[in-house]
Amino acid sequence: MQTMDAITATPAGALASPAVARNTGPILDLLRVHLPAHGEVLEIAAGSGEHATAFSAALPGLTWTPSDPSAEARASIAAWAGAADLSNLRPPLAVDVLDEAGWPDQPFAAVVCINMIHISPWAATEGLMRLARRVLPVGGLLVTYGPYREAGVPLAPSNAAFDESLKSRNPDWGLRDREAVAEAAKAEGLALTLRVEMPANNLMLLFRRVR
């Protein structure tokens, strides 16, 4: 078994992101505190799979199930997982938050979603909240990470430029209002319980299923 630190080169067929390399440590620090010590975790929009590999290596008490609707992403996840050879990292699922027919039936103690909400249509955020309600027990945790707009908080110039870039690529994308995301969660029985400022003008939002 290897950890991410032991993997010195990108495995064949895998994708690599400099942003992932920068944010893995700060995100992991929060996950260590708030995720349960044991249980099943579902990662939505796992992308390259670098986060899934790093987190499952660092949190051996958790069984990590990454997912992504993209076949290219799932191939990358499988490549990273194969290089790491972790017993608690499951094969990637083809979960699309816009397609309920493909959602897993099993329960999870936590759902983690990193950098999806702003790079997807608003319907994906609503789908994420419905999925979380389906798979989480009462008390279960949903973790989201990324940039948000907030009432009364000036938007950082870098986030404003990023927002414009996203909208130029797809008018349905862009930074979401934190309050709107919290309301979408509330509609599905999820309460925003913690807001944590993260590096590079990102936020980690923690939601608990309360009903």
N, C-alpha and C positions, 0 to 999 in steps of 0.2 A: 504494500500500500504506500502511495506517495501523497504528500500534501502539495498544495499549490506552490509553496516555496521550493519544493524539490523538483518541480517541473520547470526546467530551464528554457525550454523552447516550446513554441506553439505547436500542439500536435497536428498531424496531418488531418485535413478536413475541418479544423477548428478555426473559429473567428476569434479575434482579440481586439479589445477596446482600451485605449489609454484612460478613458474616463472610469472604466470599471476598476482599473488598477489603482486609481486615485481614491475612489470612494469606498472600496471594499472594507478597509480598516475602520473608518468611522461608522459605517453601517453595522459592521460586526460588533463593535463595542456596544451599540444599543441593543442589538438582538440578544447578546449574551445576558443582558439585564432583564429583558422583557419576555423573551420566549420561554416556554416551559423547559425544564431540564430534560424531559423525555416526551415523546409523542411524534405524531405525523405532521409534517409541514408541507403545504402545497405552494409552490412558487408559480405565479402567473406572469406571462410574458418574460420568460427567463433569458431570452436573447442568446448570447454567445454561450452561456453555461458557466462562465467564469465565476460568477457569484455563487451559483449552486455548488460548484466544486469547492470553493473556498469555505463557504459556510458549513457544508456537511463535514468537511475535514476538521474544522474548528469546534464543531458542536456534535460530537459523536453520539450523544444520547438521543439526538433527533434523527428521524428518518425523513430525508428530504426528497420530495417529488417535484422536479422541475417540469414546466410545461410551456409550450409556445405553439401558436397556430402555423408558424412558418416551418416548412420542411427543412430549409437551409439552417435555421436556428436549431432545430432538433438534431440535425446532423452534427452541428458544432458542439451542442451539449453532450452528445454521445461520445464525441472525440475527446473532450476534456475529461469526461467521466471515465473513459477507458484508460486514459493515461494515469489518472489518479487511483483507480482501482479501490474505490471506497465502498464498503459493505452497506453503508447507510444512505447511499445515493442511488435512487431508483432511476430506471430508464425514463426518458422524457415522454410526456403525454402530449397529444395534439389537442389541447384545450383552447377554445376560442370563446372569449366572454360574450361574443355576439351570437353564439350558437349553443343554446341550452341542451340540445340533443347530445352534444359531446362532452357534457360536464361529468366529472366523476361522481359516483354514487356513494363512495365511502366517506366517513367523517374525517376531519382534520382538526388538530388542536389549534393550528394557526395557518393563515394565508399571508403570503408576502408578495408584494407587487412593487417593483422598482422601475421608475422611469417609463411608465406606460401611459399614465393618465393624460399627459400633455401631448403624446405622440399617438393619438387615437381620437376617433370621434367621441363626442359626449356620450353617445349610447354605450360605448365601451365602459365608461365609468359606472353607468347605471347597471350594466351587466355584471361588472365586478362586484357590486354591492349585492345583487341578487344571488350570485354564485356564493359569496361569503356567507350569506344567510343560510343557503342550502347546506353547505358542508361544515359550518362551524356549529358547535354546541353553544348553548347559553354560557357566556363567560369566555368563549373562544376569541382569539385575537386576529385582527386584520392589520397589517403593517403596510403603509404606502410611503414611498419616497420620491421626491422630485421637486421641481420649482412650482410655486403657486403664486397667485395674486392674493393679496390680503387687504381688506378695507382699512384705510388709515395708515398703511405701511407703504412708503414709496417703493416703486419697483426698481430694483437695481439695474443700472444701464446694461449690464451683461444679460440679465434676464429679459429686458425689453427687446434687445437685439435678437436674442434667441427666439422670443415669441414671434417677432416679425419673420424670422427665417422659417419657422415652422409653418406659419400661415401662408407663406409664399410657396411652400412645397405642397401644402394641402389646406384649403380654407377651413376644413373641419377640425384641424389640429390647433394647438395653442395652449398657453398656460391657463389653468382653470382657477376660478375663485375658490379659495379654501372653504368659505362659508357654503358655497353651492355643493361642493363635494361632501361636506358634513351633512347637509340636508338630504342629499341622495342616500347617504349611509343611514341616516335616521329613518328614512322611509322604509328601510329594510330591517329595522330593529337593531342598528349598530350605532353606538354612541361614541363620539370623539372624546377620548379620555386623556390624550397627551399630544402636545405639539412641541417638537424639539428642533431648534435651529441647527442646521448641518453646514459643513463647508460648501463653498461655491454657491451661496445663496439658495440652498435647497432646504427642504423641511422633511422631517419624518413625522407622519401622523399615525397615531395608534387608535384603533377603534375596537371596542368590545361589543360582542353580541349580547344585548340585554333582554331580548324577547324573541 
